[in-house]
């Protein structure tokens, strides 16, 4: 993992592989019904955020270092998988991702969220692309394809996994690389697609944002970052002494929480900085507690803000973790994806999530990609915010609170 100085862009991409179909849509999805109000959208937002905390709780037990992933990308991809799941398989997926059972409500809310995120704004760029790649001579349900296209903007295109699995892999990987500004390469490793692959499902979101209040590069200096009390590294620390600006902020006693907005006012980063050590807040952090903290945050004048520059990438093979979270059937030959084909002839062979993030004086760049493959049968004085020890951060859509990215920085120099 290299740490570099880069411009501010956030990019999220999720690709899910379920044997093989392609859908690409960028921009606004036509609402099938009247747009639900924010209280209705809250159901799906809360579902995504709860999954984010659940998945993070599993990752932190396996990873001692930095963590980064896109819960929004993973949830967005699996909502399309869920459309084709039935019976026990569907119930297990729903329980892991907390999807609303009411299909009309669920579809309308996701469509509304996609539309909200895809709105054009001169101050930042964000776009969403859904994609499915299908085995060209395999019989899929027209209703399944129609629903994915109608509610999630996904259109189907064909590939030949049976005779040209390597060429198909390169096609999908090239698409992912292009959509992630060349940051995610070789997402699907060689050998993961073969003549038993039938469907690939992809979702991508791209965001480019600049801090509302940028850090001055002349105030960035190499300073100490305390990984532990006896493990200290030198990292480029960005510093700001805001004179006019106020920031949404709270000191809970256990942690300081600071919101750093991006220009345009729609997207922001929350930095959760523990007063003592990271474990002291990780064990008790829940979606409910996070909502409670955010509701109590107030516009506050801060004397200084210090945040390390960082850049790292991650890659997770998610089968085991998703099974432990509660959806083992989808990965077995007992899986029921008959909503896709009319038969119980598909199961998920693999789920891969790859992500990348960099933060500097201008803003943030983040990329997330997920592949799902289905086959045939520390105490701070005053108003000073100094992130010089491990912290949690997330990137959210401000109006809804929807978590687009979730991460942990243990060592900015790693």
Secondary structure, DSSP 8 states (H G I E B T S, - for coil): ---------EEEEEEE-SSB------S----SS----HHHHHHHHHHHHHHHHHHHHHHHHH-SS-EEE-HHHHHHHHHHHHTT--HHHHHHHHHHHT--S-HHHHHHHHHHHHHHHT--BTTBEEEEEEEEEEETTS---HHHHHHHHHHH---EEEE-TTT-HHHHHHHHHHHHHHHTTT-S-S-S-TTSS-TTEEEEEEEEEEEEEEBSS---GGG-EEEEEEEETTEEEEEEEEEE--SS--EEEEE-SSEEEEEEEBTTSSEEEEEEEESS-THHHHTT--HHHHHHHHHH-EEE--SEEEEE-EEEEEEEE-HHHHHHHT--GGGSTT---HHHHSSS-EEEEEEEEEEEEEE-SSEEEEEEEEEEEEEE-----TTEEEE-B-EEEEEEETTTTEEEEEEEES-TT-
